[in-house]
Amino acid sequence: MSGKVQFGIIAASVCVTAALVWCGANLTALLMHELSQHPGAAKAMPLLPMVVLPVVAVILYRRRSRPVILA
């Protein structure tokens, strides 16, 4: 592969990654803005980690306890 093609692939990858991060940040800000408009959701936001963290812990524990099968 020529140097121009490699540079083009790397440049396109960086641009796509930057666009995805930028869009994700904007969507997160929009979600937080919408959730803050509802009093019930605003009161529930501090409790979110107490719900999410145990679920993530169980998923990670089960993933690590499974035997790895190499084909």
Protein Blocks (a to p, Z undefined) as FASTA:
>chain_A
ZZklmmmmmmmmmmmmmmmmmmmmmmmmmmmmmmmmpmklmmmmmmmmmmmmmmmmmmmm
mmmmpccddZZ
